[in-house]
Amino acid sequence: RYNENREPVIKEYAAFSTDLSALRRFEDLPTGISEMIQDIADISGAKVVGLGVGPHRSQLLLRGGQAGRPGD
């Protein structure tokens, strides 16, 4: 719902230069990314269930679960 009285929120996150494409567990994401994803979920009200770290199904990190199908 639109509310013109809202103020923008600017938050800084820890920088990272890690290649994420080899990760297979959501819990292995760098802290800054995990915090950013949680903030997006909290602000938007959307449930974030996964994060893609590459083009293959096996590179889909599911929150609280396994990566995408092996061999994809």
All heavy atoms as TSV, in Angstrom:
chain	resi	resn	atom	element	x	y	z
A	1	ARG	N	N	0.837	-1.182	0.000
A	1	ARG	CA	C	0.000	0.000	0.000
A	1	ARG	C	C	0.876	1.236	0.000
A	1	ARG	O	O	1.838	1.332	0.739
A	1	ARG	CB	C	-0.890	-0.069	1.230
A	1	ARG	CG	C	-1.879	1.013	1.306
A	1	ARG	CD	C	-2.812	0.792	2.455
A	1	ARG	NE	N	-3.139	2.085	3.000
A	1	ARG	CZ	C	-3.924	2.291	3.994
A	1	ARG	NH1	N	-4.438	1.269	4.625
A	1	ARG	NH2	N	-4.191	3.482	4.411
A	2	TYR	N	N	0.560	2.200	-0.800
A	2	TYR	CA	C	1.354	3.418	-0.925
A	2	TYR	C	C	1.143	4.308	0.295
A	2	TYR	O	O	0.031	4.494	0.763
A	2	TYR	CB	C	0.972	4.176	-2.198
A	2	TYR	CG	C	1.722	5.464	-2.355
A	2	TYR	CD1	C	3.044	5.448	-2.755
A	2	TYR	CD2	C	1.125	6.673	-2.085
A	2	TYR	CE1	C	3.750	6.625	-2.897
A	2	TYR	CE2	C	1.821	7.860	-2.221
A	2	TYR	CZ	C	3.128	7.826	-2.630
A	2	TYR	OH	O	3.831	8.992	-2.760
A	3	ASN	N	N	2.230	4.828	0.798
A	3	ASN	CA	C	2.167	5.737	1.936
A	3	ASN	C	C	3.195	6.825	1.712
A	3	ASN	O	O	4.388	6.588	1.806
A	3	ASN	CB	C	2.457	4.981	3.237
A	3	ASN	CG	C	2.344	5.874	4.462
A	3	ASN	OD1	O	2.388	7.085	4.369
A	3	ASN	ND2	N	2.212	5.251	5.605
A	4	GLU	N	N	2.748	8.052	1.417
A	4	GLU	CA	C	3.687	9.120	1.092
A	4	GLU	C	C	4.460	9.628	2.306
A	4	GLU	O	O	5.389	10.403	2.165
A	4	GLU	CB	C	2.978	10.271	0.392
A	4	GLU	CG	C	1.882	10.918	1.205
A	4	GLU	CD	C	1.112	11.932	0.389
A	4	GLU	OE1	O	0.593	11.572	-0.683
A	4	GLU	OE2	O	1.050	13.085	0.821
A	5	ASN	N	N	4.130	9.180	3.494
A	5	ASN	CA	C	4.842	9.608	4.694
A	5	ASN	C	C	6.059	8.738	5.008
A	5	ASN	O	O	6.747	8.979	5.979
A	5	ASN	CB	C	3.906	9.613	5.903
A	5	ASN	CG	C	2.795	10.626	5.744
A	5	ASN	OD1	O	3.010	11.702	5.193
A	5	ASN	ND2	N	1.612	10.275	6.194
A	6	ARG	N	N	6.329	7.742	4.209
A	6	ARG	CA	C	7.465	6.845	4.465
A	6	ARG	C	C	8.775	7.522	4.105
A	6	ARG	O	O	8.868	8.284	3.161
A	6	ARG	CB	C	7.333	5.563	3.671
A	6	ARG	CG	C	6.210	4.715	4.178
A	6	ARG	CD	C	6.241	3.394	3.514
A	6	ARG	NE	N	5.128	2.612	4.032
A	6	ARG	CZ	C	5.096	1.317	4.034
A	6	ARG	NH1	N	6.093	0.636	3.551
A	6	ARG	NH2	N	4.067	0.678	4.515
A	7	GLU	N	N	9.786	7.190	4.872
A	7	GLU	CA	C	11.132	7.683	4.622
A	7	GLU	C	C	11.961	6.552	4.017
A	7	GLU	O	O	11.815	5.394	4.413
A	7	GLU	CB	C	11.781	8.134	5.937
A	7	GLU	CG	C	11.115	9.352	6.568
A	7	GLU	CD	C	11.326	10.618	5.754
A	7	GLU	OE1	O	12.429	10.792	5.195
A	7	GLU	OE2	O	10.389	11.415	5.657
A	8	PRO	N	N	12.864	6.877	3.095
A	8	PRO	CA	C	13.713	5.819	2.536
A	8	PRO	C	C	14.659	5.265	3.601
A	8	PRO	O	O	15.081	5.982	4.507
A	8	PRO	CB	C	14.499	6.525	1.432
A	8	PRO	CG	C	14.403	7.971	1.737
A	8	PRO	CD	C	13.146	8.177	2.522
A	9	VAL	N	N	14.958	3.993	3.478
A	9	VAL	CA	C	15.897	3.342	4.387
A	9	VAL	C	C	17.142	2.983	3.584
A	9	VAL	O	O	17.047	2.313	2.564
A	9	VAL	CB	C	15.288	2.059	4.995
A	9	VAL	CG1	C	16.314	1.323	5.826
A	9	VAL	CG2	C	14.059	2.405	5.808
A	10	ILE	N	N	18.280	3.468	4.038
A	10	ILE	CA	C	19.538	3.148	3.381
A	10	ILE	C	C	20.378	2.365	4.370
A	10	ILE	O	O	20.616	2.814	5.484
A	10	ILE	CB	C	20.274	4.419	2.937
A	10	ILE	CG1	C	19.411	5.186	1.928
A	10	ILE	CG2	C	21.640	4.072	2.350
A	10	ILE	CD1	C	19.948	6.536	1.547
A	11	LYS	N	N	20.771	1.172	3.962
A	11	LYS	CA	C	21.552	0.318	4.839
A	11	LYS	C	C	22.752	-0.209	4.074
A	11	LYS	O	O	22.628	-0.577	2.908
A	11	LYS	CB	C	20.700	-0.846	5.343
A	11	LYS	CG	C	21.412	-1.743	6.323
A	11	LYS	CD	C	20.486	-2.783	6.903
A	11	LYS	CE	C	21.251	-3.688	7.850
A	11	LYS	NZ	N	20.400	-4.715	8.434
A	12	GLU	N	N	23.890	-0.247	4.726
A	12	GLU	CA	C	25.091	-0.790	4.103
A	12	GLU	C	C	25.308	-2.213	4.584
A	12	GLU	O	O	25.024	-2.541	5.730
A	12	GLU	CB	C	26.300	0.075	4.459
A	12	GLU	CG	C	26.209	1.465	3.860
A	12	GLU	CD	C	27.446	2.299	4.134
A	12	GLU	OE1	O	28.474	1.743	4.571
A	12	GLU	OE2	O	27.374	3.508	3.917
A	13	TYR	N	N	25.805	-3.037	3.682
A	13	TYR	CA	C	26.078	-4.438	3.987
A	13	TYR	C	C	27.562	-4.709	3.780
A	13	TYR	O	O	28.229	-4.001	3.030
A	13	TYR	CB	C	25.249	-5.355	3.087
A	13	TYR	CG	C	23.767	-5.158	3.270
A	13	TYR	CD1	C	23.062	-4.268	2.476
A	13	TYR	CD2	C	23.077	-5.844	4.254
A	13	TYR	CE1	C	21.698	-4.072	2.661
A	13	TYR	CE2	C	21.721	-5.668	4.437
A	13	TYR	CZ	C	21.043	-4.771	3.648
A	13	TYR	OH	O	19.708	-4.579	3.828
A	14	ALA	N	N	28.035	-5.747	4.418
A	14	ALA	CA	C	29.435	-6.122	4.276
A	14	ALA	C	C	29.731	-6.456	2.813
A	14	ALA	O	O	28.966	-7.151	2.160
A	14	ALA	CB	C	29.747	-7.330	5.162
A	15	ALA	N	N	30.841	-5.950	2.326
A	15	ALA	CA	C	31.248	-6.218	0.951
A	15	ALA	C	C	31.817	-7.634	0.852
A	15	ALA	O	O	32.272	-8.202	1.841
A	15	ALA	CB	C	32.289	-5.206	0.516
A	16	PHE	N	N	31.769	-8.191	-0.336
A	16	PHE	CA	C	32.345	-9.515	-0.558
A	16	PHE	C	C	32.820	-9.596	-1.995
A	16	PHE	O	O	32.325	-8.884	-2.874
A	16	PHE	CB	C	31.337	-10.622	-0.267
A	16	PHE	CG	C	30.229	-10.682	-1.275
A	16	PHE	CD1	C	30.313	-11.554	-2.348
A	16	PHE	CD2	C	29.124	-9.863	-1.174
A	16	PHE	CE1	C	29.309	-11.608	-3.300
A	16	PHE	CE2	C	28.113	-9.908	-2.119
A	16	PHE	CZ	C	28.208	-10.786	-3.176
A	17	SER	N	N	33.791	-10.432	-2.242
A	17	SER	CA	C	34.265	-10.649	-3.610
A	17	SER	C	C	34.361	-12.137	-3.911
A	17	SER	O	O	35.063	-12.561	-4.814
A	17	SER	CB	C	35.623	-9.971	-3.814
A	17	SER	OG	O	36.565	-10.498	-2.906
A	18	THR	N	N	33.636	-12.912	-3.155
A	18	THR	CA	C	33.637	-14.365	-3.286
A	18	THR	C	C	32.802	-14.801	-4.483
A	18	THR	O	O	31.732	-14.259	-4.727
A	18	THR	CB	C	33.040	-15.000	-2.016
A	18	THR	OG1	O	33.720	-14.488	-0.894
A	18	THR	CG2	C	33.125	-16.495	-2.030
A	19	ASP	N	N	33.282	-15.805	-5.208
A	19	ASP	CA	C	32.497	-16.417	-6.273
A	19	ASP	C	C	31.464	-17.321	-5.609
A	19	ASP	O	O	31.810	-18.286	-4.939
A	19	ASP	CB	C	33.413	-17.230	-7.184
A	19	ASP	CG	C	32.654	-17.942	-8.297
A	19	ASP	OD1	O	31.440	-17.696	-8.475
A	19	ASP	OD2	O	33.286	-18.759	-8.986
A	20	LEU	N	N	30.207	-17.011	-5.779
A	20	LEU	CA	C	29.134	-17.755	-5.120
A	20	LEU	C	C	28.692	-18.989	-5.900
A	20	LEU	O	O	27.946	-19.811	-5.376
A	20	LEU	CB	C	27.921	-16.841	-4.909
A	20	LEU	CG	C	28.161	-15.560	-4.123
A	20	LEU	CD1	C	26.880	-14.743	-4.072
A	20	LEU	CD2	C	28.689	-15.854	-2.751
A	21	SER	N	N	29.146	-19.148	-7.131
A	21	SER	CA	C	28.623	-20.199	-7.995
A	21	SER	C	C	28.901	-21.618	-7.485
A	21	SER	O	O	28.202	-22.549	-7.859
A	21	SER	CB	C	29.180	-20.048	-9.412
A	21	SER	OG	O	30.585	-20.204	-9.426
A	22	ALA	N	N	29.894	-21.799	-6.621
A	22	ALA	CA	C	30.200	-23.135	-6.104
A	22	ALA	C	C	29.418	-23.467	-4.834
A	22	ALA	O	O	29.442	-24.613	-4.382
A	22	ALA	CB	C	31.695	-23.252	-5.820
A	23	LEU	N	N	28.710	-22.498	-4.279
A	23	LEU	CA	C	27.951	-22.757	-3.050
A	23	LEU	C	C	26.788	-23.694	-3.333
A	23	LEU	O	O	26.171	-23.633	-4.389
A	23	LEU	CB	C	27.422	-21.454	-2.452
A	23	LEU	CG	C	28.468	-20.467	-1.954
A	23	LEU	CD1	C	27.783	-19.230	-1.383
A	23	LEU	CD2	C	29.362	-21.089	-0.920
A	24	ARG	N	N	26.476	-24.543	-2.368
A	24	ARG	CA	C	25.355	-25.472	-2.515
A	24	ARG	C	C	24.397	-25.427	-1.338
A	24	ARG	O	O	23.422	-26.146	-1.301
A	24	ARG	CB	C	25.872	-26.909	-2.704
A	24	ARG	CG	C	26.605	-27.113	-4.014
A	24	ARG	CD	C	25.665	-26.910	-5.199
A	24	ARG	NE	N	26.334	-26.977	-6.477
A	24	ARG	CZ	C	26.759	-25.919	-7.158
A	24	ARG	NH1	N	26.590	-24.702	-6.679
A	24	ARG	NH2	N	27.347	-26.071	-8.324
A	25	ARG	N	N	24.680	-24.569	-0.363
A	25	ARG	CA	C	23.782	-24.427	0.785
A	25	ARG	C	C	23.544	-22.944	1.057
A	25	ARG	O	O	24.484	-22.150	1.077
A	25	ARG	CB	C	24.394	-25.063	2.044
A	25	ARG	CG	C	24.539	-26.554	1.959
A	25	ARG	CD	C	25.188	-27.209	3.177
A	25	ARG	NE	N	25.813	-26.309	4.100
A	25	ARG	CZ	C	25.506	-26.223	5.408
A	25	ARG	NH1	N	24.580	-26.984	5.927
A	25	ARG	NH2	N	26.149	-25.384	6.194
A	26	PHE	N	N	22.309	-22.586	1.251
A	26	PHE	CA	C	21.933	-21.206	1.538
A	26	PHE	C	C	22.688	-20.696	2.762
A	26	PHE	O	O	23.108	-19.548	2.815
A	26	PHE	CB	C	20.417	-21.144	1.795
A	26	PHE	CG	C	19.843	-19.759	1.721
A	26	PHE	CD1	C	19.328	-19.284	0.529
A	26	PHE	CD2	C	19.814	-18.948	2.831
A	26	PHE	CE1	C	18.788	-18.015	0.455
A	26	PHE	CE2	C	19.273	-17.680	2.763
A	26	PHE	CZ	C	18.758	-17.212	1.569
A	27	GLU	N	N	22.903	-21.576	3.720
A	27	GLU	CA	C	23.562	-21.208	4.977
A	27	GLU	C	C	25.027	-20.835	4.782
A	27	GLU	O	O	25.644	-20.253	5.661
A	27	GLU	CB	C	23.458	-22.356	5.992
A	27	GLU	CG	C	22.043	-22.646	6.448
A	27	GLU	CD	C	21.195	-23.420	5.414
A	27	GLU	OE1	O	21.755	-24.023	4.468
A	27	GLU	OE2	O	19.967	-23.402	5.552
A	28	ASP	N	N	25.616	-21.168	3.623
A	28	ASP	CA	C	27.016	-20.857	3.349
A	28	ASP	C	C	27.218	-19.491	2.692
A	28	ASP	O	O	28.351	-19.105	2.411
A	28	ASP	CB	C	27.639	-21.944	2.461
A	28	ASP	CG	C	27.721	-23.283	3.177
A	28	ASP	OD1	O	27.775	-23.292	4.425
A	28	ASP	OD2	O	27.727	-24.321	2.488
A	29	LEU	N	N	26.132	-18.780	2.453
A	29	LEU	CA	C	26.251	-17.441	1.856
A	29	LEU	C	C	27.005	-16.507	2.807
A	29	LEU	O	O	26.890	-16.632	4.030
A	29	LEU	CB	C	24.870	-16.843	1.586
A	29	LEU	CG	C	24.093	-17.430	0.429
A	29	LEU	CD1	C	22.653	-16.940	0.460
A	29	LEU	CD2	C	24.751	-17.073	-0.893
A	30	PRO	N	N	27.768	-15.553	2.260
A	30	PRO	CA	C	28.401	-14.559	3.120
A	30	PRO	C	C	27.357	-13.827	3.960
A	30	PRO	O	O	26.216	-13.618	3.517
A	30	PRO	CB	C	29.068	-13.602	2.124
A	30	PRO	CG	C	29.296	-14.430	0.900
A	30	PRO	CD	C	28.121	-15.377	0.851
A	31	THR	N	N	27.748	-13.434	5.147
A	31	THR	CA	C	26.824	-12.801	6.100
A	31	THR	C	C	26.094	-11.601	5.500
A	31	THR	O	O	24.890	-11.445	5.688
A	31	THR	CB	C	27.585	-12.374	7.364
A	31	THR	OG1	O	28.226	-13.518	7.903
A	31	THR	CG2	C	26.653	-11.775	8.398
A	32	GLY	N	N	26.810	-10.749	4.788
A	32	GLY	CA	C	26.179	-9.559	4.206
A	32	GLY	C	C	25.046	-9.892	3.268
A	32	GLY	O	O	24.016	-9.218	3.250
A	33	ILE	N	N	25.206	-10.955	2.487
A	33	ILE	CA	C	24.147	-11.351	1.556
A	33	ILE	C	C	22.963	-11.926	2.320
A	33	ILE	O	O	21.807	-11.619	2.017
A	33	ILE	CB	C	24.674	-12.367	0.528
A	33	ILE	CG1	C	25.727	-11.709	-0.351
A	33	ILE	CG2	C	23.543	-12.929	-0.319
A	33	ILE	CD1	C	26.378	-12.641	-1.331
A	34	SER	N	N	23.233	-12.753	3.310
A	34	SER	CA	C	22.142	-13.315	4.118
A	34	SER	C	C	21.331	-12.214	4.783
A	34	SER	O	O	20.102	-12.266	4.796
A	34	SER	CB	C	22.712	-14.252	5.190
A	34	SER	OG	O	23.368	-15.327	4.600
A	35	GLU	N	N	22.017	-11.217	5.325
A	35	GLU	CA	C	21.322	-10.102	5.974
A	35	GLU	C	C	20.498	-9.322	4.964
A	35	GLU	O	O	19.360	-8.939	5.245
A	35	GLU	CB	C	22.329	-9.177	6.646
A	35	GLU	CG	C	22.988	-9.766	7.867
A	35	GLU	CD	C	24.071	-8.856	8.435
A	35	GLU	OE1	O	24.270	-7.734	7.925
A	35	GLU	OE2	O	24.723	-9.281	9.396
A	36	MET	N	N	21.061	-9.080	3.776
A	36	MET	CA	C	20.341	-8.333	2.750
A	36	MET	C	C	19.083	-9.082	2.321
A	36	MET	O	O	18.007	-8.492	2.186
A	36	MET	CB	C	21.246	-8.090	1.551
A	36	MET	CG	C	20.574	-7.321	0.434
A	36	MET	SD	S	21.673	-6.892	-0.930
A	36	MET	CE	C	22.336	-8.473	-1.392
A	37	ILE	N	N	19.192	-10.380	2.124
A	37	ILE	CA	C	18.034	-11.175	1.714
A	37	ILE	C	C	16.957	-11.154	2.798
A	37	ILE	O	O	15.774	-11.019	2.505
A	37	ILE	CB	C	18.465	-12.608	1.360
A	37	ILE	CG1	C	19.310	-12.573	0.088
A	37	ILE	CG2	C	17.256	-13.522	1.195
A	37	ILE	CD1	C	20.003	-13.859	-0.232
A	38	GLN	N	N	17.368	-11.270	4.054
A	38	GLN	CA	C	16.398	-11.217	5.146
A	38	GLN	C	C	15.728	-9.849	5.218
A	38	GLN	O	O	14.521	-9.754	5.435
A	38	GLN	CB	C	17.062	-11.551	6.488
A	38	GLN	CG	C	16.066	-11.664	7.619
A	38	GLN	CD	C	14.987	-12.706	7.365
A	38	GLN	OE1	O	15.302	-13.851	7.055
A	38	GLN	NE2	N	13.722	-12.331	7.491
A	39	ASP	N	N	16.496	-8.784	5.014
A	39	ASP	CA	C	15.918	-7.436	5.019
A	39	ASP	C	C	14.915	-7.262	3.883
A	39	ASP	O	O	13.853	-6.665	4.068
A	39	ASP	CB	C	17.010	-6.374	4.925
A	39	ASP	CG	C	17.787	-6.207	6.218
A	39	ASP	OD1	O	17.327	-6.726	7.266
A	39	ASP	OD2	O	18.855	-5.564	6.194
A	40	ILE	N	N	15.246	-7.776	2.700
A	40	ILE	CA	C	14.313	-7.697	1.566
A	40	ILE	C	C	13.014	-8.415	1.911
A	40	ILE	O	O	11.916	-7.915	1.653
A	40	ILE	CB	C	14.951	-8.280	0.293
A	40	ILE	CG1	C	16.068	-7.361	-0.192
A	40	ILE	CG2	C	13.908	-8.515	-0.796
A	40	ILE	CD1	C	16.930	-7.949	-1.288
A	41	ALA	N	N	13.125	-9.594	2.516
A	41	ALA	CA	C	11.933	-10.346	2.908
A	41	ALA	C	C	11.122	-9.582	3.951
A	41	ALA	O	O	9.900	-9.492	3.845
A	41	ALA	CB	C	12.340	-11.714	3.451
A	42	ASP	N	N	11.805	-9.020	4.941
A	42	ASP	CA	C	11.109	-8.288	6.000
A	42	ASP	C	C	10.402	-7.042	5.473
A	42	ASP	O	O	9.248	-6.779	5.811
A	42	ASP	CB	C	12.092	-7.880	7.107
A	42	ASP	CG	C	12.636	-9.062	7.883
A	42	ASP	OD1	O	12.054	-10.171	7.800
A	42	ASP	OD2	O	13.663	-8.881	8.569
A	43	ILE	N	N	11.076	-6.290	4.620
A	43	ILE	CA	C	10.506	-5.044	4.102
A	43	ILE	C	C	9.376	-5.306	3.119
A	43	ILE	O	O	8.336	-4.649	3.158
A	43	ILE	CB	C	11.606	-4.181	3.448
A	43	ILE	CG1	C	12.564	-3.662	4.529
A	43	ILE	CG2	C	11.011	-3.023	2.668
A	43	ILE	CD1	C	13.846	-3.051	3.983
A	44	SER	N	N	9.563	-6.301	2.247
A	44	SER	CA	C	8.565	-6.557	1.202
A	44	SER	C	C	7.402	-7.415	1.680
A	44	SER	O	O	6.335	-7.405	1.081
A	44	SER	CB	C	9.227	-7.250	0.008
A	44	SER	OG	O	9.617	-8.561	0.353
A	45	GLY	N	N	7.650	-8.171	2.746
A	45	GLY	CA	C	6.622	-9.092	3.209
A	45	GLY	C	C	6.590	-10.374	2.398
A	45	GLY	O	O	5.726	-11.222	2.600
A	46	ALA	N	N	7.538	-10.513	1.467
A	46	ALA	CA	C	7.610	-11.717	0.627
A	46	ALA	C	C	8.478	-12.770	1.299
A	46	ALA	O	O	9.430	-12.443	1.991
A	46	ALA	CB	C	8.188	-11.373	-0.741
A	47	LYS	N	N	8.156	-14.020	1.073
A	47	LYS	CA	C	8.958	-15.109	1.604
A	47	LYS	C	C	10.034	-15.452	0.570
A	47	LYS	O	O	9.719	-15.767	-0.578
A	47	LYS	CB	C	8.078	-16.327	1.865
A	47	LYS	CG	C	8.825	-17.485	2.468
A	47	LYS	CD	C	7.873	-18.624	2.779
A	47	LYS	CE	C	8.643	-19.784	3.385
A	47	LYS	NZ	N	7.761	-20.912	3.685
A	48	VAL	N	N	11.288	-15.355	0.960
A	48	VAL	CA	C	12.398	-15.706	0.072
A	48	VAL	C	C	12.717	-17.181	0.315
A	48	VAL	O	O	13.132	-17.554	1.401
A	48	VAL	CB	C	13.639	-14.827	0.337
A	48	VAL	CG1	C	14.795	-15.255	-0.546
A	48	VAL	CG2	C	13.306	-13.356	0.120
A	49	VAL	N	N	12.487	-18.004	-0.690
A	49	VAL	CA	C	12.686	-19.441	-0.527
A	49	VAL	C	C	13.985	-19.935	-1.143
A	49	VAL	O	O	14.428	-21.033	-0.857
A	49	VAL	CB	C	11.506	-20.257	-1.099
A	49	VAL	CG1	C	10.236	-19.963	-0.329
A	49	VAL	CG2	C	11.332	-19.986	-2.568
A	50	GLY	N	N	14.603	-19.134	-1.993
A	50	GLY	CA	C	15.833	-19.579	-2.618
A	50	GLY	C	C	16.557	-18.444	-3.307
A	50	GLY	O	O	16.046	-17.331	-3.433
A	51	LEU	N	N	17.779	-18.761	-3.732
A	51	LEU	CA	C	18.622	-17.783	-4.408
A	51	LEU	C	C	19.439	-18.511	-5.461
A	51	LEU	O	O	20.096	-19.509	-5.162
A	51	LEU	CB	C	19.556	-17.108	-3.394
A	51	LEU	CG	C	20.555	-16.123	-3.958
A	51	LEU	CD1	C	19.822	-14.850	-4.395
A	51	LEU	CD2	C	21.607	-15.782	-2.926
A	52	GLY	N	N	19.397	-18.020	-6.689
A	52	GLY	CA	C	20.197	-18.604	-7.752
A	52	GLY	C	C	21.601	-18.013	-7.753
A	52	GLY	O	O	21.765	-16.803	-7.680
A	53	VAL	N	N	22.609	-18.891	-7.828
A	53	VAL	CA	C	23.999	-18.433	-7.872
A	53	VAL	C	C	24.666	-18.827	-9.187
A	53	VAL	O	O	25.884	-18.774	-9.318
A	53	VAL	CB	C	24.811	-18.963	-6.657
A	53	VAL	CG1	C	24.298	-18.353	-5.375
A	53	VAL	CG2	C	24.799	-20.482	-6.596
A	54	GLY	N	N	23.867	-19.233	-10.161
A	54	GLY	CA	C	24.367	-19.616	-11.477
A	54	GLY	C	C	23.218	-20.080	-12.349
A	54	GLY	O	O	22.064	-20.104	-11.910
A	55	PRO	N	N	23.526	-20.474	-13.583
A	55	PRO	CA	C	22.470	-20.809	-14.543
A	55	PRO	C	C	21.882	-22.216	-14.405
A	55	PRO	O	O	20.868	-22.518	-15.027
A	55	PRO	CB	C	23.182	-20.666	-15.892
A	55	PRO	CG	C	24.599	-20.996	-15.592
A	55	PRO	CD	C	24.843	-20.455	-14.199
A	56	HIS	N	N	22.491	-23.079	-13.612
A	56	HIS	CA	C	22.039	-24.475	-13.529
A	56	HIS	C	C	21.109	-24.693	-12.335
A	56	HIS	O	O	21.192	-23.991	-11.330
A	56	HIS	CB	C	23.247	-25.409	-13.424
A	56	HIS	CG	C	24.208	-25.234	-14.539
A	56	HIS	ND1	N	23.934	-25.645	-15.825
A	56	HIS	CD2	C	25.427	-24.654	-14.578
A	56	HIS	CE1	C	24.948	-25.328	-16.611
A	56	HIS	NE2	N	25.867	-24.726	-15.883
A	57	ARG	N	N	20.248	-25.686	-12.448
A	57	ARG	CA	C	19.322	-25.990	-11.347
A	57	ARG	C	C	20.059	-26.340	-10.067
A	57	ARG	O	O	19.597	-26.050	-8.972
A	57	ARG	CB	C	18.393	-27.138	-11.734
A	57	ARG	CG	C	17.388	-26.754	-12.764
A	57	ARG	CD	C	16.464	-27.899	-13.056
A	57	ARG	NE	N	15.551	-27.553	-14.136
A	57	ARG	CZ	C	14.704	-28.380	-14.678
A	57	ARG	NH1	N	14.641	-29.617	-14.245
A	57	ARG	NH2	N	13.926	-27.991	-15.648
A	58	SER	N	N	21.215	-26.962	-10.198
A	58	SER	CA	C	22.001	-27.325	-9.018
A	58	SER	C	C	22.565	-26.090	-8.314
A	58	SER	O	O	23.070	-26.188	-7.208
A	58	SER	CB	C	23.135	-28.265	-9.400
A	58	SER	OG	O	24.028	-27.633	-10.298
A	59	GLN	N	N	22.466	-24.932	-8.967
A	59	GLN	CA	C	22.960	-23.685	-8.386
A	59	GLN	C	C	21.833	-22.858	-7.776
A	59	GLN	O	O	22.000	-21.674	-7.528
A	59	GLN	CB	C	23.714	-22.881	-9.447
A	59	GLN	CG	C	25.012	-23.547	-9.861
A	59	GLN	CD	C	25.675	-22.810	-10.994
A	59	GLN	OE1	O	25.101	-22.621	-12.057
A	59	GLN	NE2	N	26.900	-22.387	-10.742
A	60	LEU	N	N	20.720	-23.492	-7.515
A	60	LEU	CA	C	19.619	-22.858	-6.799
A	60	LEU	C	C	19.743	-23.252	-5.333
A	60	LEU	O	O	19.626	-24.419	-4.982
A	60	LEU	CB	C	18.261	-23.301	-7.345
A	60	LEU	CG	C	17.040	-22.816	-6.580
A	60	LEU	CD1	C	16.972	-21.291	-6.582
A	60	LEU	CD2	C	15.782	-23.418	-7.148
A	61	LEU	N	N	20.014	-22.275	-4.492
A	61	LEU	CA	C	20.150	-22.533	-3.063
A	61	LEU	C	C	18.790	-22.329	-2.420
A	61	LEU	O	O	18.235	-21.238	-2.462
A	61	LEU	CB	C	21.162	-21.570	-2.434
A	61	LEU	CG	C	22.517	-21.460	-3.127
A	61	LEU	CD1	C	23.415	-20.510	-2.346
A	61	LEU	CD2	C	23.154	-22.812	-3.278
A	62	LEU	N	N	18.240	-23.386	-1.856
A	62	LEU	CA	C	16.942	-23.304	-1.209
A	62	LEU	C	C	17.141	-23.026	0.274
A	62	LEU	O	O	17.976	-23.656	0.921
A	62	LEU	CB	C	16.162	-24.602	-1.417
A	62	LEU	CG	C	15.865	-24.948	-2.875
A	62	LEU	CD1	C	15.168	-26.287	-2.962
A	62	LEU	CD2	C	15.029	-23.856	-3.506
A	63	ARG	N	N	16.392	-22.101	0.770
A	63	ARG	CA	C	16.513	-21.728	2.181
A	63	ARG	C	C	16.021	-22.873	3.054
A	63	ARG	O	O	14.907	-23.345	2.914
A	63	ARG	CB	C	15.647	-20.487	2.422
A	63	ARG	CG	C	16.234	-19.555	3.388
A	63	ARG	CD	C	15.468	-18.277	3.348
A	63	ARG	NE	N	16.059	-17.370	4.312
A	63	ARG	CZ	C	15.598	-16.193	4.583
A	63	ARG	NH1	N	14.538	-15.763	3.948
A	63	ARG	NH2	N	16.189	-15.429	5.458
A	64	GLY	N	N	16.897	-23.314	3.959
A	64	GLY	CA	C	16.539	-24.395	4.851
A	64	GLY	C	C	16.449	-25.752	4.186
A	64	GLY	O	O	15.849	-26.668	4.705
A	65	GLY	N	N	17.039	-25.879	2.990
A	65	GLY	CA	C	16.937	-27.158	2.289
A	65	GLY	C	C	18.132	-27.420	1.412
A	65	GLY	O	O	19.184	-26.812	1.555
A	66	GLN	N	N	17.941	-28.296	0.484
A	66	GLN	CA	C	19.002	-28.724	-0.421
A	66	GLN	C	C	19.112	-27.766	-1.595
A	66	GLN	O	O	18.222	-26.977	-1.867
A	66	GLN	CB	C	18.666	-30.123	-0.955
A	66	GLN	CG	C	18.541	-31.161	0.122
A	66	GLN	CD	C	19.891	-31.493	0.741
A	66	GLN	OE1	O	20.900	-31.507	0.068
A	66	GLN	NE2	N	19.905	-31.741	2.044
A	67	ALA	N	N	20.228	-27.882	-2.311
A	67	ALA	CA	C	20.378	-27.133	-3.571
A	67	ALA	C	C	19.489	-27.789	-4.614
A	67	ALA	O	O	18.889	-28.837	-4.357
A	67	ALA	CB	C	21.839	-27.153	-4.008
A	68	GLY	N	N	19.419	-27.180	-5.786
A	68	GLY	CA	C	18.639	-27.751	-6.862
A	68	GLY	C	C	19.119	-29.145	-7.233
A	68	GLY	O	O	20.087	-29.647	-6.673
A	69	ARG	N	N	18.499	-29.768	-8.170
A	69	ARG	CA	C	18.813	-31.159	-8.519
A	69	ARG	C	C	20.251	-31.320	-8.983
A	69	ARG	O	O	20.710	-30.578	-9.847
A	69	ARG	CB	C	17.896	-31.616	-9.633
A	69	ARG	CG	C	16.487	-31.799	-9.181
A	69	ARG	CD	C	15.730	-32.463	-10.284
A	69	ARG	NE	N	14.519	-31.687	-10.512
A	69	ARG	CZ	C	13.802	-31.730	-11.597
A	69	ARG	NH1	N	14.167	-32.486	-12.595
A	69	ARG	NH2	N	12.722	-31.015	-11.719
A	70	PRO	N	N	20.977	-32.320	-8.458
A	70	PRO	CA	C	22.339	-32.582	-8.922
A	70	PRO	C	C	22.347	-32.987	-10.382
A	70	PRO	O	O	21.411	-33.614	-10.860
A	70	PRO	CB	C	22.802	-33.751	-8.046
A	70	PRO	CG	C	21.824	-33.849	-6.936
A	70	PRO	CD	C	20.554	-33.203	-7.396
A	71	GLY	N	N	23.391	-32.619	-11.067
A	71	GLY	CA	C	23.540	-33.002	-12.466
A	71	GLY	C	C	22.837	-32.099	-13.441
A	71	GLY	O	O	22.934	-32.288	-14.645
A	72	ASP	N	N	22.114	-31.112	-12.991
A	72	ASP	CA	C	21.398	-30.203	-13.897
A	72	ASP	C	C	22.318	-29.090	-14.357
A	72	ASP	O	O	23.200	-28.686	-13.699
A	72	ASP	CB	C	20.179	-29.608	-13.227
A	72	ASP	CG	C	19.068	-30.636	-13.049
A	72	ASP	OD1	O	19.075	-31.619	-13.801
A	72	ASP	OD2	O	18.239	-30.446	-12.169
